[in-house]
Amino acid sequence: MTTNTYDVITLGSGNAALSAALSARENGASVLVLERAPEAKRGGNSAFTGGGMRMVYNGLEDIRKIVPDLSDDEIARTDFGSYTREQYLDDLGNLTQYYIDPDLAETIVDNSTDTVHWLRQRGIRFVPNYGRQAYNVNGRFKFWGGLVIFANGGGKGLMDSHFKVAEKEGIPIRYNTRAVSLIRSRTGVGGVRAIVDGTEVEFHSRAVVLACGGFEANREMRTRYLGPGWEIAKVRGTRYNTGDGIQMALDHGAQSYGQWSGCHSVAWERYATDFGEVETPHAGYRHSYPFSIMVNSEGKRFLDEGADFRNYTYAKYGRVVLQQPGSFAWQIFDAQVKPLLRDEYKARGAAKVQADTLEELVERMQDVNPANFLATVREYNAAVQSDAPFDPNSKDGRATTGLAINKTNWANTISVPPYEAYSVGCGITFTFGGLKIDTNAQVLDIEDKPLPGLYAAGELVGGLYYFNYPGSTGLMAGAVFGRIAGREAAAFVAERKAA
C-alpha cells in the first residue's frame, strides 16, 4: 500500500477547496489536493456557476478597489448602489426564515469584502455584472439584488485562475482519486484512504479539509432525504458530488446539521442531460421568468413570478416546478420583454415554441390544456395594473389584482406577438444538509466539540441555507470558510509539530 505524507490534505477542487489549499500553503503547510474527477472535469460545482460574489460594499469607491480599471464612461452611466452588512444579514435571515446559524452568517458577511480582496491579490480578476444584475434603461444601468461583481470568465474563469495560483504555489493535485474514509490517529485525523485505479491508497496528514460538495448527484440520497420525485431532477453541476465527504465525516463522529430535506433547485431546461456539462455550464438556465408567466400542464399559473428579484426566488422555484403535474412547466413571454431574456434562452437545444397567436402557441406546446391556458392568459391580462411604469432594475410594483396568485412586480400583459414559450423542469444545484462547523471551520461532534484536525468548507457545510438561498452566497461562503479552514488547519499542524 502506497504511503504519502503532507501537513494538510484538501478534498475537492472547487472554489472552497482551492481557497483552503492556498490559505494553508501561505500559512506554511505542505498541502495535497485530492479530486475524484478527471482533470478535464475539475473545478467542482464552482466551474458551473456564474462566478458572482455577494459581498458588503459601500458604493462606487469600494467597487473601484476591486475593479480598478472601470472606465469613466462606465462610472458615469452606472448606479452601483451599496450593500450594507445589515442588508446582507437581513437577506440571509429572511430567505432562510431565520434558521441560518447566526454565527456562521456573521462570519460570511464580516469576511466577505476582505476575502474578495484576498482572492484578487492572488490573481483572480473581477468585473461588474452588467446584463445580469443591471439592465440598460434609458442609457443608464442600476445594479440590483446586492450583486455587482463576478469573476472574469464566470465560474470557469474563476477556477482557471485558482488552478494557476495552485500551480504557481506548488500545490499538487491528484485527479481520479476518490477519498472513501478518514484515517484515525492518536491526535484526531491521520489522513484519508482513497481509491486510485481500483487500489486503496493511504494519504497521511495531520489535518484534513473536507470541501468536496453535497449529495445532489446521488439519486438514492436525494430521494431518501429530499423526498419522492427527486430522483428525476436534473443535476446542474458536477456528477461527482455524491456525499462522500459528508459520509466519511459522519463515520468519524461528526454532527449532521442543516436542512437535510432542502436544496438549491431552479427552473432548468426540461430536456437537459442528467448532469451538467462544464463546457456549456449555463445552457440550461431559464432565469428570466420574472418577466414571464409560468403555467403547468393544466394551463394554470402556480407561483408569483415577480415576488422578488431573481436572486431571491430562483433557488426555491425548482422545487415548485418539480411538484407540478408531470414535474414540468412553461415560461411564456411576448415581444415586449424579449430583449430582456438572458443569453441562455438563445442556446441551441432549448425546448422552445413560437407563434403569432396564443391559440397557435398552446397547440405547439402540446402538453398543456389549451382551454385552461387561454383562460389563464385572458384573466391575467385583465388583472394587470398598468398605472405603475415597468422597470426591470427595481421592484416596480407593477402588479395584478384579483387573481388567486397575483404577480407582484413586472406584470406586463401577454399581448404583443410573436409569443414564445420555454419548457422547464427542475435542476438541482446543491443540497443544504451537511456537517456542523464552528466559526473556525472546525467540524464538530455531536457534543459540539471540535474533531481535532478536521475542517470543512463549501457546499457540505450545514446550517447556512434553509428553504431558499440568496444568489451568489455560495461562492462567497466557500471562499470565506475555505480561507479560514486552510489557515486554521495550518495553525493546528504547527502546534502539533511544536508539541
For each residue, the residues with C-beta under 8 A, 3 or more apart:
1: 200 201 202
2: 201 202
3: 202 204
4: 32 201 202 203 204
5: 191 203 204 205
6: 9 29 30 31 32 203 204 205
7: 24 29 30 31 205 206 207 489 490 493
8: 21 24 29 30 31 32 205 206 207 208 209 486 489 490 493
9: 6 31 32 33 34 191 192 203 205 207 208 209
10: 17 18 20 21 24 31 32 33 34 208 209 211 486
11: 17 33 34 179 192 208 209 210 211 212 245
12: 16 17 33 34 35 44 210 211 212 213 245 458
13: 17 18 33 35 37 42 43 44 159 163 173
14: 17 18 43 44 45 46 47 159 211 213 458 478
15: 18 19 44 46 158 159 162 458 475 478 479 482
16: 12 19 20 46 211 457 458 459 477 478 479 481 482
17: 10 11 12 13 14 20 21 33 44 209 211 212 457 458 482
18: 10 13 14 15 21 22 33 159 162 163 165 166 482
19: 15 16 22 23 119 162 457 478 479 482 483 486
20: 10 16 17 23 24 209 211 455 457 482 483 485 486 489
21: 8 10 17 18 24 25 31 33 166 171 209 486
22: 18 19 25 26 122 162 165 166 169 171 483 486
23: 19 20 26 27 482 483 484 485 486 487 490
24: 7 8 10 20 21 27 29 31 207 209 485 486 487 489 490
25: 21 22 28 29 30 31 169 170 171 486
26: 22 23 169
27: 23 24 486 487 490 491
28: 25 490 494
29: 6 7 8 24 25 207 486 489 490 493 494
30: 6 7 8 25
31: 6 7 8 9 10 21 24 25 171 172 486
32: 4 6 8 9 10 171 172 174 203 205
33: 9 10 11 12 13 17 18 21 166 171 172 173 174
34: 9 10 11 12 173 174 177 179 192 194 203
35: 12 13 42 173 174 175 176 177
36: 176 177 178 179 212 240 244
37: 13 41 42 44 175 176 238 240
38: 41 42 175 176
39: 42 175
40:
41: 37 38 238 240 278
42: 13 35 37 38 39 47 159 163 173 175
43: 13 14 46 47 48 155 156 159 163 238 278
44: 12 13 14 15 17 37 47 159 212 213 237 238 240 241 458
45: 14 48 49 213 236 237 238 241 429 430 459 474
46: 14 15 16 43 49 155 158 159 475 478
47: 14 42 43 44 155 156 158 159 237 238 278 281
48: 43 45 155 236 237 238 276 278 281 282
49: 45 46 52 154 155 158 281 474 475
50: 129 132 150 154 155 282 472
51: 150 151 152 153 154 155 156 157 158 475
52: 49 129 132 133 147 149 150 471 472 475
53: 112 116 126 147 149 150 151 472 475 476 479
54: 83 88 112 146 147 470 471 472 473 476
55: 83 112 113 115 116 149 476
56: 83 84 85 88 109 112 113
57: 62 63 80 82 83 113 148
58: 61 62 82 84
59: 62 63 80 81 82
60: 63 64 75 80
61: 58 64 65
62: 57 58 59 65 66 82 113
63: 57 59 60 66 67 70 80 128 148 149
64: 60 61 67 68 70
65: 61 62 68 117
66: 62 63 116 117 120 126 149
67: 63 64 70 126 127 128 149
68: 64 65
69:
70: 63 64 67 74 75 128
71: 74 75
72: 75 76
73: 76 77
74: 70 71 77 78 128
75: 60 70 71 72 78
76: 72 73
77: 73 74 139 140 141
78: 74 75 128 134 140 141 142 143
79: 140 141 142 143
80: 57 59 60 63 128 143 148
81: 59 142 143 144 148
82: 57 58 59 62
83: 54 55 56 57 87 88 146 148
84: 56 58 87 88
85: 56 88 89 109 110
86: 89 90
87: 83 84 90 91 146
88: 54 56 83 84 85 91 92 109 112 146
89: 85 86 92 93 105 106 109
90: 86 87 93 94
91: 87 88 94 95 146 312 470
92: 88 89 95 96 100 105 108 109 470 473
93: 89 90 96 98 100 105
94: 90 91 97 98
95: 91 92 312 465 467 468 469 470
96: 92 93 99 100 464 465 466 467 468 469
97: 94 466 467
98: 93 94
99: 96 259 466 467
100: 92 93 96 104 105 463 464 465 466
101: 104 105 257 463 464
102: 105 106
103: 106 107 438 439
104: 100 101 107 108 437 439 461 463 464
105: 89 92 93 100 101 102 108 109 464
106: 89 102 103 109 110
107: 103 104 110 111 439 480 481 484
108: 92 104 105 111 112 464 473 476 477 480 481
109: 56 85 88 89 92 105 106 112
110: 85 106 107
111: 107 108 114 115 480 483 484
112: 53 54 55 56 88 108 109 115 116 476 480
113: 55 56 57 62 116 117
114: 111 117 118
115: 55 111 112 118 119 476 479 480 483
116: 53 55 66 112 113 119 120 126 149 479
117: 65 66 113 114 120 121
118: 114 115 121 122 479 483
119: 19 115 116 122 124 479
120: 66 116 117 123 124 125 126
121: 117 118
122: 22 118 119 165
123: 120 161 164 165
124: 119 120 151 152 158 161 162 165
125: 120 151 152 157 161
126: 53 66 67 116 120 149 150 151 152
127: 67 149 150 151 152
128: 63 67 70 74 78 80 134 143 148 149
129: 50 52 132 133 134 143 147 148 149 150
130: 133 134 141
131: 134 135
132: 50 52 129 150 342
133: 52 129 130 143 144 145 147 148 311
134: 78 128 129 130 131 141 142 143 144 393
135: 131 141 142 340 392 393
136: 139 140 141
137: 140 141 142 391 392 393
138:
139: 77 136
140: 77 78 79 136 137
141: 77 78 79 130 134 135 136 137 393
142: 78 79 81 134 135 137 393 394
143: 78 79 80 81 128 129 133 134 147 148
144: 81 133 134 309 393 394
145: 133 309 310 311 312 471
146: 54 83 87 88 91 311 470
147: 52 53 54 129 133 143 150 311 471 472
148: 57 63 80 81 83 128 129 133 143
149: 52 53 55 63 66 67 116 126 127 128 129
150: 50 51 52 53 126 127 129 132 147 154 472
151: 51 53 124 125 126 127 154 155 157 158 161
152: 51 124 125 126 127 157
153: 51 156 157 158 160 161
154: 49 50 51 150 151 157 158 281 282
155: 43 46 47 48 49 50 51 151 158 159 281 475
156: 43 47 51 153 159 160 278 281
157: 51 125 151 152 153 154 160 161
158: 15 46 47 49 51 124 151 153 154 155 161 162 475
159: 13 14 15 18 42 43 44 46 47 155 156 162 163
160: 153 156 157 163 164
161: 123 124 125 151 153 157 158 164 165
162: 15 18 19 22 124 158 159 165 166
163: 13 18 42 43 159 160 166 167 173
164: 123 160 161 167 168
165: 18 22 122 123 124 161 162 168 169
166: 18 21 22 33 162 163 169 171 173
167: 163 164 170 171
168: 164 165
169: 22 25 26 165 166
170: 25 167
171: 21 22 25 31 32 33 166 167
172: 31 32 33
173: 13 33 34 35 42 163 166
174: 32 33 34 35 177 196
175: 35 37 38 39 42
176: 35 36 37 38 196 197
177: 34 35 36 174 194 195 196 201
178: 36 194 195 196 244
179: 11 34 36 192 193 194 212 244 245 248
180: 192 193 194 195 200 244 248
181: 192 193 248 251
182: 189 190 191 192 193 208 248 249 251 252 454
183: 189 190 191 192 193 202 204
184: 188 189 190 252
185: 188 189 190 191 453
186:
187: 190 206 452 453 496
188: 184 185 451 452 453 454
189: 182 183 184 185 205 206 207 208 252 451 452 453 454
190: 182 183 184 185 187 204 205 206
191: 5 9 182 183 185 202 203 204 205 208
192: 9 11 34 179 180 181 182 183 202 203 205 208 248
193: 179 180 181 182 183 200 201 202 203
194: 34 177 178 179 180 200 201 202 203
195: 177 178 180 198 199 200 201
196: 174 176 177 178 199 201
197: 176
198: 195
199: 195 196
200: 1 180 193 194 195
201: 1 2 4 177 193 194 195 196
202: 1 2 3 4 183 191 192 193 194
203: 4 5 6 9 32 34 191 192 193 194
204: 3 4 5 6 183 190 191
205: 5 6 7 8 9 32 189 190 191 192 208
206: 7 8 187 189 190 453 492 493 496 497
207: 7 8 9 24 29 189 453 454 455 489 490 492 493
208: 8 9 10 11 182 189 191 192 205 453 454 455 489
209: 8 9 10 11 17 20 21 24 441 455 456 457 482 485 486 489
210: 11 12 245 246 248 249 435 443 454 455 456 457 460
211: 10 11 12 14 16 17 20 245 456 457 458 460 478 482 485
212: 11 12 17 36 44 179 240 241 244 245 458 460
213: 12 14 44 45 216 217 238 240 241 245 430 458 459 460
214: 241 243 246 263 430 431 432 433 434 459 460
215: 218 221 222 225 241 242 243 246 431 433
216: 213 222 235 237 241 263 428 429 430 431
217: 213 235 237 238 239 240 241 242 275
218: 215 221 222 241 242 243
219: 222 223 230 231
220: 223 224 231
221: 215 218 224 225 242 243
222: 215 216 218 219 225 226 230 231 233 263 428 431
223: 219 220 226 227 228 229 230 231
224: 220 221
225: 215 221 222 260 261 431 433
226: 222 223 230 261 262 263 431
227: 223 230 261
228: 223
229: 223 232 233 322 323 327
230: 219 222 223 226 227 233 322 428
231: 219 220 222 223
232: 229 322 327 426
233: 222 229 230 265 318 322 425 426 427 428
234: 268 269 272 273 274 275 284 425 426 427 428
235: 216 217 238 239 274 275 276 427 428
236: 45 48 266 268 276 284 427 428 429
237: 44 45 47 48 216 217 241 275 276 281 429 430
238: 37 41 43 44 45 47 48 213 217 235 241 275 276 278
239: 217 235 274 275 276
240: 36 37 41 44 212 213 217
241: 44 45 212 213 214 215 216 217 218 237 238 430 459
242: 215 217 218 221
243: 214 215 218 221 246 247 460
244: 36 178 179 180 212 247 248
245: 11 12 179 210 211 212 213 248 249 456 460
246: 210 214 215 243 249 250 256 433 434 435 460
247: 243 244 250 251
248: 179 180 181 182 192 210 244 245 251 252
249: 182 210 245 246 252 254 435 443 451 454 456 460
250: 246 247 253 254 256 435
251: 181 182 247 248
252: 182 184 189 248 249 451 454
253: 250 445 446 451
254: 249 250 435 436 443 444 445 451 454
255: 435 436 443 444 445 446 448
256: 246 250 260 433 434 435 436 462
257: 101 433 434 435 436 462 463
258: 262 432 433 434 436 461 462 463 464 465 466
259: 99 262 432 433 462 465 466 467
260: 225 256 431 432 433 462
261: 225 226 227 433
262: 226 258 259 431 432 433 465 466 467
263: 214 216 222 226 319 428 429 430 431 432
264: 315 318 428 429 430 431 432 465 469 474
265: 233 315 316 317 318 319 322 426 427 428 429
266: 236 285 286 287 314 315 317 318 426 427 429
267: 286 287 289 294 314 317 318 321 329 331 424 425 426 427
268: 234 236 272 284 285 286 318 424 425 426 427
269: 234 272 283 284 285 286 349 350 351 424 425 427
270: 328 351 423 424 425
271: 349 351 423 425
272: 234 268 269 283 284 425 427
273: 234 276 277
274: 234 235 239
275: 217 234 235 237 238 239
276: 48 235 236 237 238 239 273 281 284
277: 273 280 281 283
278: 41 43 47 48 156 238 281
279:
280: 277 283 347
281: 47 48 49 154 155 156 237 276 277 278
282: 48 50 154 285 343 344
283: 269 272 277 280 344 347 349
284: 234 236 268 269 272 276 344 427
285: 266 268 269 282 342 344
286: 266 267 268 269 289 331 344 345 422 424
287: 266 267 310 314 342 344
288: 291 292 310 331 333 337 340 341 342 345
289: 267 286 292 294 305 310 314 317 331
290: 305 306 309 310 313 409 410
291: 288 305 333 337 340 341 392 410 412
292: 288 289 305 331 332 333 337
293: 301 305 331 332 376 377 380 407 414
294: 267 289 301 302 303 305 321 329 330 331 332 424
295: 298 299 300 301 302 329 330 332 368 373 376
296: 299 300 302 324 325 326 328 329 330 368
297: 324 325 326 328 367 368 369
298: 295 325 368 369 372
299: 295 296 362 368 369 370 371 372 373 374 375 376
300: 295 296 372 376
301: 293 294 295 305 376 380 403 405
302: 294 295 296 320 324 329 405
303: 294 307 317 320 405
304: 307 405 406 407 408
305: 289 290 291 292 293 294 301 407 410
306: 290 399 407 408 409 410 411
307: 303 304 312 313 408 409
308: 311 312 313 395 408 409
309: 144 145 290 312 313 395
310: 145 287 288 289 290 313 314 471
311: 133 145 146 147 308 314 470 471 472
312: 91 95 145 307 308 309 468 470 471
313: 290 307 308 309 310 316 317 468
314: 266 267 287 289 310 311 317 318 471
315: 264 265 266 318 429 468 469 471
316: 265 313 319 320 467 468 469
317: 265 266 267 289 303 313 314 320 321
318: 233 264 265 266 267 268 314 315 321 322 426 427 428
319: 263 265 316 322 323 426
320: 302 303 316 317 323 324
321: 267 294 317 318 324 327 328 329 424 425 426
322: 229 230 232 233 265 318 319 327 425 426
323: 229 319 320 327
324: 296 297 302 320 321 327 328 329
325: 296 297 298
326: 296 297 367
327: 229 232 321 322 323 324 425 426
328: 270 296 297 321 324 367 423 424 425
329: 267 294 295 296 302 321 324 423 424
330: 294 295 296 365 368 421 422 423 424
331: 267 286 288 289 292 293 294 421 422 424
332: 292 293 294 295 361 377 414 419 420 421
333: 288 291 292 337 338 341 414 419 420 421 422
334: 337 338 412 413 414 415 416 417 418 419 420
335: 338 416 417 418 419
336: 412 413 415 416
337: 288 291 292 333 334 340 341 412
338: 333 334 335 341 420
339:
340: 135 288 291 337 392
341: 288 291 333 337 338 345 346
342: 132 285 287 288 345
343: 282 346 347
344: 282 283 284 285 286 287 347 350
345: 286 288 341 342 350 352 422
346: 341 343 350
347: 280 283 343 344 350
348:
349: 269 271 283
350: 269 344 345 346 347 422
351: 269 270 271 422 423 424
352: 345 420 421 422 423
353: 361 364 365 420 421
354: 361 364 418 419 420 421
355: 358 360 361 363 364 417 418 419
356: 360 417 418 419
357: 360 361 417 419
358: 355 361 362 373 374 377 414 419
359: 362 363 370 374
360: 355 356 357 363 364
361: 332 353 354 355 357 358 364 365 419 421
362: 299 358 359 365 368 370 373 374
363: 355 359 360 366 370
364: 353 354 355 360 361 421
365: 330 353 361 362 368 373 421 423
366: 363
367: 297 326 328
368: 295 296 297 298 299 330 362 365 372 373
369: 297 298 299 372 373
370: 299 359 362 363 373 374
371: 299 374 375
372: 298 299 300 368 369 375 376
373: 295 299 358 362 365 368 369 370 376 377
374: 299 358 359 362 370 371 377 378
375: 299 371 372 378 379
376: 293 295 299 300 301 372 373 379 380
377: 293 332 358 373 374 380 381 414
378: 374 375 381 382
379: 375 376 382 383 403
380: 293 301 376 377 383 384 400 403 407 413 414
381: 377 378 384 413 414 415
382: 378 379
383: 379 380 400 401 402 403 406 411
384: 380 381 398 399 400 411 412 413
385: 388 398 399 400 401 411
386: 398 413
387:
388: 385 396 397 398 399
389: 396 398
390: 396 398 410 412
391: 137 394 396 398
392: 135 137 291 340 396 410
393: 134 135 137 141 142 144
394: 142 144 391
395: 308 309 408 409
396: 388 389 390 391 392 409 410
397: 388 408 409
398: 384 385 386 388 389 390 391 409 410 411 412
399: 306 384 385 388 406 407 408 409 411
400: 380 383 384 385 403 406 407 411
401: 383 385 406
402: 383 406
403: 301 379 380 383 400 406 407
404:
405: 301 302 303 304
406: 304 383 399 400 401 402 403
407: 293 304 305 306 380 399 400 403 410 411
408: 304 306 307 308 395 397 399 411
409: 290 306 307 308 395 396 397 398 399
410: 290 291 305 306 390 392 396 398 407
411: 306 383 384 385 398 399 400 407 408
412: 291 334 336 337 384 390 398
413: 334 336 380 381 384 386 416
414: 293 332 333 334 358 377 380 381 419
415: 334 336 381
416: 334 335 336 413
417: 334 335 355 356 357
418: 334 335 354 355 356
419: 332 333 334 335 354 355 356 357 358 361 414
420: 332 333 334 338 352 353 354
421: 330 331 332 333 352 353 354 361 364 365
422: 286 330 331 333 345 350 351 352
423: 270 271 328 329 330 351 352 365
424: 267 268 269 270 286 294 321 328 329 330 331 351
425: 233 234 267 268 269 270 271 272 321 322 327 328
426: 232 233 234 265 266 267 268 318 319 321 322 327
427: 233 234 235 236 265 266 267 268 269 272 284 318
428: 216 222 230 233 234 235 236 263 264 265 318 431
429: 45 216 236 237 263 264 265 266 315
430: 45 213 214 216 237 241 263 264 459 474
431: 214 215 216 222 225 226 260 262 263 264 428 434 459
432: 214 258 259 260 262 263 264 462 464 465 466
433: 214 215 225 246 256 257 258 259 260 261 262 462
434: 214 246 256 257 258 431 456 459 460 461 462 463
435: 210 246 249 250 254 255 256 257 443 444 456 460 461 462
436: 254 255 256 257 258 443 444 448 462 463
437: 104 440 441 442 443 444 455 456 457 461 463 481
438: 103 441 442 444 450
439: 103 104 107 484
440: 437 450 455 484 488
441: 209 437 438 455 456 457 481 482 484 485 488
442: 437 438 450 451 454 455 488
443: 210 249 254 255 435 436 437 450 451 454 455 456
444: 254 255 435 436 437 438 448 449 450 451
445: 253 254 255 448 449 450 451
446: 253 255
447:
448: 255 436 444 445
449: 444 445
450: 438 440 442 443 444 445 454
451: 188 189 249 252 253 254 442 443 444 445 454
452: 187 188 189 492
453: 185 187 188 189 206 207 208 489 492
454: 182 188 189 207 208 210 249 252 254 442 443 450 451
455: 20 207 208 209 210 437 440 441 442 443 485 486 488 489
456: 209 210 211 245 249 434 435 437 441 443 460 461 481 485
457: 16 17 19 20 209 210 211 437 441 461 477 478 481 482 484 485
458: 12 14 15 16 17 44 211 212 213 461 477 478 481 482
459: 16 45 213 214 241 430 431 434 474 478
460: 210 211 212 213 214 243 245 246 249 434 435 456
461: 104 258 434 435 437 456 457 458 464 477 481
462: 256 257 258 259 260 432 433 434 435 436
463: 100 101 104 257 258 434 436 437
464: 96 100 101 104 105 108 258 432 461 473 477
465: 95 96 100 258 259 262 264 432 468 469 473
466: 96 97 99 100 258 259 262 432
467: 95 96 97 99 259 262 316
468: 95 96 312 313 315 316 465
469: 95 96 264 315 316 465 473 474
470: 54 91 92 95 146 311 312 473
471: 52 54 145 147 310 311 312 314 315
472: 50 52 53 54 147 150 311 475 476
473: 54 92 108 464 465 469 470 476 477
474: 45 49 264 430 459 469 477 478
475: 15 46 49 51 52 53 155 158 472 478 479
476: 53 54 55 108 112 115 472 473 479 480
477: 16 108 457 458 461 464 473 474 480 481
478: 14 15 16 19 46 211 457 458 459 474 475 481 482
479: 15 16 19 53 115 116 118 119 475 476 482 483
480: 107 108 111 112 115 476 477 483 484
481: 16 107 108 437 441 456 457 458 461 477 478 484 485
482: 15 16 17 18 19 20 23 209 211 441 457 458 478 479 485 486
483: 19 20 22 23 111 115 118 479 480 486 487
484: 23 107 111 439 440 441 457 480 481 487 488
485: 20 23 24 209 211 441 455 456 457 481 482 488 489
486: 8 10 19 20 21 22 23 24 25 27 29 31 209 455 482 483 489 490
487: 23 24 27 483 484 490 491
488: 440 441 442 455 484 485 491 492
489: 7 8 20 24 29 207 208 209 453 455 485 486 492 493
490: 7 8 23 24 27 28 29 207 486 487 493 494
491: 27 487 488 494 495
492: 206 207 452 453 488 489 495 496
493: 7 8 29 206 207 489 490 496 497
494: 28 29 490 491 497 498
495: 491 492 498 499
496: 187 206 492 493 499
497: 206 493 494
498: 494 495
499: 495 496
